[in-house]
C-alpha cells in the first residue's frame, strides 16, 4: 500500500516544516541506521515488527551486523565509498520510501548525509533521532529534526503551558562491566573484520578503538591513586566554609555536542576560557571544581593540562580537578554551574542552581539559564525560575522522551515504548 501524504506545510510538535511528509498508512516502513553498541536496535526491530511495521537495517561495519537478528527485520550491508554515499542513499530512499528513519545522534557521517538527503525528498520521512535522555536515568531522548542547534525543543517550549510528565517504570541499570563488554565486542568485530566488510567505513570517533581501550587500561591501573586524590579533594570542597563554589563538568572531546554544537571551540579551548575568566573575575575566595566525565578514556592528560594552566594564572590553590566524585554531592555545594551544553546543566537548573551555557544547549532559555557573560557570572548570576524549570522538565519528558535505556532492564522497555511511538 502506498503511503498517504499531507500538504506541503506540516507541523512537527507545533513547529512548521516545509515539504511533504509521509503520514500514517496501513504499513509503517522503518529504516534503522547506526544505533548504540548494544542489542537495543535488535529489540527495537522485533518490537516494530510485532506492531506490524516492516523494518530495514543498514549496516556499515561488522558491529552493526553482530547485534542484529533476522527476527528484527531485513539487514542490508552498505559498503560504498564516502564520496559515493550521498548518491547511493538518495537512490535507496527514493526506492524504499521509508516512512520513518531512526538513528543514534545526527553527527555521524552516514546520519548527517542521510538527514540532508531525506529532508530534500518530495515526501519526507519522519525522523527519530535518539540519544541518552536530558533527564537521567530511565529516559531516552527522541528528537524529530536534529540535535543541539538543530533541535526544535527551544522553539516549541511555551512557559505558559503545562504538561503532565509521564512516570518511568522501575529499571535496573546496566553495570559498567556489561556496557564495556558490549562496546568492546562491537569494536573488536570491526578491528578484526572491518577491512573486508567495508574498507570505506567512516569512523565517527576521534581516536581508534584500540587507543581508547589502552587509555581505559591505564585509567584502571591508576584507579587507586585516583580514589585517594579524589577523596582528599572532596573533603576540601566540603570544608569550603561558605566560600563560593563553582562547577565546570568536562564533556567528552569526541562528543558531537562539542564538535558540532560547542560554539566554535573545542573542549580544551573552552576549559582555557573558563580558567582565564575565573582568574580575572571570580572572587578571590572562590573555588572552581573541574570534573572529568565518567566515560573519559583517560587519553587526554587533564590533570597536567589544568595544573599547568592554573600555575601560570596563579590560581593553583583555587581550582580543584576531580577525576571521580558523585555529581549530586558536587551540586549540593555549588553556587553556580558552567557548562558547554551538558545535561548536568539541566540537573543544576532543576535544583535551582544558576547555570551558564557556553555552547548550544536546548535548555538555554529565558528563565532557565543565567544571562550575560562568563566574566559576569562569577559575581552576579541569575537563578532559574522554579515554575519555568518545572514546566520545562514536564514538557521535555512528555513530548520528547520515552522511558527506557540502551542497556540493562530498561533496554526492552525503551525498545517497546519507542516502537509504540513510531507506530502510533
Buried (B, 14 or more C-beta within 10 A) or exposed (E): EEBEBEEEEBEBEEEEBEBBBBEEEEEBBBBBBBBBBBBBBBBBBBBBBEEEBBBBBBBBBBBBBBBBBEEBBEBEBBBBEEEEBEEBBBEBBEEBBBBBBBBBBBBBBBBBBBBEBBBEBEBBBBBBBBBBBBBBEBBBBBBBBBBBBBBBBBEBBEBEEEBEBBEBEEBEBBEEEEBEEBBBBBBBBBBEBBEEBBEEBBBBEEBEBEEBBBBBEEBEEEEEEBEEBBEEBBEEBEEBEEBBBBBBBBBBBBBBBBBBBBBEBEBBEBBBBBBBBBBEBBEEEBBBBBBBBEEBBBBBEBBEBBBEBBEEBEBEEBBBBBBBBEBEEBBEBBBBBBBBBBBBBBBBBBBEBBBBBBBBBBBBBEBBBBEEEBBBBBEEBBBBBEEBBBBBBBBBBEBBBBBBBBBBBBBBBBBBBBBEBBBE
